[in-house]
Amino acid sequence: MTYRKPEKNPVYWFYGSASVAFGIKNNAFSYLLLIYSTQVLGVPGYLAAMALAIAMAWDAVSDLLLGHWSDKTQSRLGRRHPFMYAGFILLPVSFYALFNPVIELTEGNSWFYLLATAVLIRTAVTLVEVPSVALLPDLVKDYDERNKWLVLRHSFGWYGGNGIHVVNMGFWVGAYGVAVQTGYSVYGIVGALIIAASILISSLGTQKAAAAMPQPTEPFRFTEIWREIAQIGQSVSNTNFMWLFIYSLFVGAAGGMSTALYLYNVTYFFEFTGSQIAVTGLFVFASPAISYFLAPALGRAIGKKHAAMAATHVDRCFNVFFVGDLVTLGSSLFDTRR
């Protein structure tokens, strides 16, 4: 069946909903994990950073390997869904275990526990997110329509991650305190349940369409693993890919440092309460809606490359010149001592 508008296609919504799981995981790793590791688990900051860096390095390798593997998987479920169903089991369990330790933690084993759960979560996200994203070119052939599907997917991830952030700061971690296990435990339970629901709904909703697609002609051969790795190497050696990777590396490093230190800054420097932090999170909800209409218009007016460059420049200038004033204003509005 052909749909003139993707909104009328149920698979469109099922495909996008998978990113809720990624958004929740991203929120946890970006904002909560470092402060949770140091203030609750008692892991020194440099060791916590080392554990998270190791997990991220593993993620970079596993993404390439699993993406290549899923490209060649032959299954009656489709080539992507066997991995997504495996992630449906592993991701909620590992996410729960991170914020609800399943063993007694001591000074000697807390770092290893952090490392193990971080690696498991990143592996589980790879099982879900990489095959799920790779499913899109098979579902939608038209380039412009494909972009609409990606916008919806990013919106689900954005609202899922920021939505749980607002609730978490208002009622769980923000209410009990960033150095108290109780709030993180509730966050881990609720987050795991929503992640499981997101993955299952998306996987089942896209299952019929995926199963009807042609099988790959060339299977993944474990007996020729070095040949498979060589093929991956050919893919990543593309010059455009390399420059995009370098750009993403620098932008990701800057963004990661900003988000990892966010709760330290607003909690210990600005002395925001949990409710105040939650209110600041509400203001980012408008971003996807604005970009949904503004980005295509800018792309048509000045071209996609220049539109992306201009948006990045404005974003950085806004952060430099205005964010400090907005934080100060927010602090004064919510400071009951004045």
C-alpha positions, 0 to 999 in steps of 0.5 A: 500500500502506498501512503501519500502522507507518512502520518497515515502509515502506522509503521511510521509511528512504530518506527519512530517510537523506538527512539524513546528507549535511546533517549532515556539511555542518552539522558542517563549517560549524559546527565546522571551517570557521572554524578551517580557514580561519584556521589552514590557509588563512591567511584573517584571521578577519574576512575568513573570517567575512565570506565565511561570512556572504555564503554564508549570506545567499545561502543564505537567498535560494536556499532560498526561490527553489529551494523555490518552483521545485521546488513547480512543477516538472513532470518524469517524475522528480517535482517534487523529484528533478531538483534532488536529482540535481543536488545529488548531483553538486555537493555531494560535489565542492564539499565535497571541493574545500573541504578539498582545494584544487584550485588553488594558494592564495596570500594573494591568492586564498585568501579568494575560494576560501573564498567560492566553495566555501562558496557552492557547498556551500550551493547544493548543500545547497539543491538536496538538502535543500529539495526532499527535506524538501518531499517529505514532505507528498506522501508522508505526509498524516497530521500525527502520522505525518509527525512520526515521519518528521521525527524519523527524518530529524533522527536521521540528520542528528544521528548522521551529523554527530556520528559523523563529528565523533567519528571526525575528532577521533580519527583525522584533524584531531584526530590531525594537528592543527587547523593541519595540512592533512593531517587536513582532506584525509582528512575532505574525501574521506571526507565527500564519499563518504558525502555522495554515498552518502547522497543517491544512496540516498535519491533512488533509494529515494524515486524511485518514490513521487515519480514516481507523484505528480500533476504540479503544475498551474502550472509555474514561468515564468522569463519571469514571474520577477517574478511568481514572486518576488511569490508568494514574498513573499506566503508569507514575509509571514505574521506567524507565519512572520516571528516564527519567522524572527526567533526562528530568527535569534537562536537561530541566531546564538547557536548559530553563535557557540558552535559556531564557537568550540568548537574554538578553546576546547577546543584552545587554552584547555582544551588537549584532545587530539584523542582527548579532543575525540572522547570528549566528542562521544560523549555527544551520541549519546543526545540523539535517542533520549531526545527520541524518547520524551520529546518526545511525552510532554511534548507530550501532558502540557503541550502542544507550545508549552509543551513546546518552551519548557520544553525550551529553558529547561532546555537554556539553564540546563544550558549556563549552570550545568553545561557548564563543570563537565563540561568541567573534569571531562572535562579532569581525567579525560583530563589525563595530566599529573596 
